[in-house]
């Protein structure tokens, strides 16, 4: 009567072919530094990388913090967040001359791990909400400041009076024709249409003409 071990040894080629193409069990060949050298279809289906992960560190797919992969015993390790997968991976390692072969199979999402993931997601959501509220308050503050500046600018523009366009002025008495088609003194027109004021004085020529009895000093 043959044993299972003998039958496995007899059909080693078929077993090798099955394991290489199997979708159920992930197998990955690693260097001493746990860099991936090769993997089977099962590993590709397990973590779904965009391309064959040759040269990638194993830690991109499985969390290795504190794990002794060369212990020769089966371990349960979480999927790495970089892999965008959740759950626990069953791992078993066979050492080679230049590294090791890792067998891995993902466990269904456990309740405790699901709760842990939900807690982490909830914390992240709370942080996002806080950032949103902070940014909303900042935007509201900036809007109020902008509205205040606009109001100040509008008030300033209302205080500014300018003269523009063609102004009709009498060539003799220098009166100005206003919007009501009546004539008014130049000083009055300018005061009403600008923020300028007049301070009356007398120029040297007029002083000499009107006050000849007072010689200019």
Secondary structure, DSSP 4 states (H G I P E B T S, - for coil): ---HHHHHHHTHHHHHHHHHH-SSSEEEEEETT-BEEEE-HHHHHHH--SS--TT-BGGGTB--TT--GGGSS-EEEEBPGGGT--SEEEEEEEE-SSEEEEEEEEPPPPHHHHHHHHHHHHHHHHHHHHHHHHHHHHHHHHHHHHHHHHHHHHHHHHH-----S---B-TTT--EE-TTS-EE-HHHHHHHHSS--------HHHHHHH-TTS---
